[in-house]
Amino acid sequence: MAKHPRLILFDIGSVIIDVDHFQIATRLARSSTNPQYTDQATVLSALKSVSTRLINDYDTGNISSNDFYKQMMSTYQLTMDYETFREAWNSCFRENIEVSSLVNRLRQQYPLFLLSNTNAMHFEFLQNTFSVIKNVETAILSYEVHFRKPERAIYEHALKLGGVPAESVWYVDDRIEFVNAAAQLGIHAFQFQSAPKLIDKFQPLLTNT
């Protein structure tokens, strides 16, 4: 492991920004005219099963935001207009202040990229709402590169863009399967568990700040 990384990669969701998908499910349930989807818990389950392929297509940039909206309207029989749907789709995010403060400190001393499975609506909202996201100059996003974690290609893209060997990269993600996929390439990857533990991990890099 490199004592000091030449590049740091950070996942966004459930690391820098907390994500509560129940907020989305609640808003969709309120708008649905299908009795099957008027319960928040049922909608939340459907987002992880019925709509998995659709969301994956959106996250990899294979369909547009407008097409995604239309298909979600059809699937859940929603009565929302596009702007109301976009607000509902983005209602799940809250900043993890401790982690965002750490990111802001790290990026002053080290090259730092964001590496995220996300979609156009989500990332536009994140950039416009949270300065920690806006201020990181380089973001590798699944909907732009057409690969999703844990596909090998998205990590290789990050290494190529950073111009550094895998062993000199530190990477933080909340999902262990994504951590393991990066580690297979030689990246020093570790799972996010809590802000205090993450700060302890990076503290040796920040002793002079």
Secondary structure, DSSP 8 states (H G I E B T S, - for coil): --SS-SEEEE--BTTTEEE-HHHHHHHHHHHB-SGGG-SHHHHHHHHTTTTHHHHHHHHTTSS-HHHHHHHHHHHHTB---HHHHHHHHTTTEEE-HHHHHHHHHHTTTS-EEEEE---HHHHHHHHHH-HHHHT-SEEEEHHHHT--TT-HHHHHHHHHHHTS-GGGEEEEES-HHHHHHHHTTT-EEEE---HHHHHHHHGGGSTT-
